[in-house]
């Protein structure tokens, strides 16, 4: 079983009120030096069998049509490294 991760982020030109709220709160919480925060979504998909180009293409199609609003969001699709006992390989 493999894990494919789809990260969805607002496009840079789209206002991100949640990211701005977090960024404004950081200095009050003692975190200085953070000049920008953007919030997004992460989808982890467990895939039966090997992840080949056809599987990645199908997941890309899923992300484009269902997981992301491509008018205002960008997305990336990647295969995540397997973990053994909490330690990344």
N, C-alpha and C positions, 0 to 999 in steps of 0.2 A: 504494500500500500504506500502510495506517495502523497505528499501534501503539495498542493499548488496554491499560492497566495496571490490574491488580486487586491492591490492597493488602489483606492480611489481617492483622488484629491480634487478640490476645486481648482479650476484653471487660475493661473496667476492674476488675471485681470478681473476675476470675480471677487467681490467683497466677501470677507470671511468674518462675520460678527463674533462667532464663537471663538475663533482663534484670537481676535482682537481682545476679547474679554479676558482670555487666559493671559495674554501678553501684558495687559494692564495690571493684572493681579500679581504677577510674578515679583515685582519689586517689593510690594507689601508683604510678601511671604519670604523675603530675604534672598531671592534669586535675581542677581544683577547680571547685566551683560547680554541679555536675550533681546535681540532687536526685532524679531518677528516670530510669530507662531501661526501655523496653518493647521487646521484640523481636517481629518479625513476619515475614511472607513477602511477596514481590513477584513477581507473574506478569506477564510481558510477552507479549502476544498480537499477532502480526502478522496483520492482517486484509486479505484481498484486496478491493479495491473500496472504495467510500465507507462511512463509519461513520454510519449513520442510526439512528433510534430503534429500529427493528426489530432491528438488529445489536446495539445496546447492551442491549436487553431479553434477547436470546438469551445474551449474555455474562453478564448478571446472573444468569440462570437457571443457567448453567454454574458460576459462582462459588458460588451458593447450594447447588447440589446436589453439587459435586465438589471445588472448590478450598478451601472453608471449611467448618469444622464449626460451624454456626450456633448450636449450643448454647453453645459457649464462645468463639466468634470473631465479630467484626464484619468487614465488608469494604466497600471502596469500589471503584467502577469509574469510570475516566476515560480520555479520549482524550489521549494525550501529543502535545505539539507536535512537529512534524517537525524534524529536524536536518539542516543542510547543512554538510559539511566540519567536523563537530565543534562547530559553533556553533548554538545553539538559535535558531530563527526567532522 
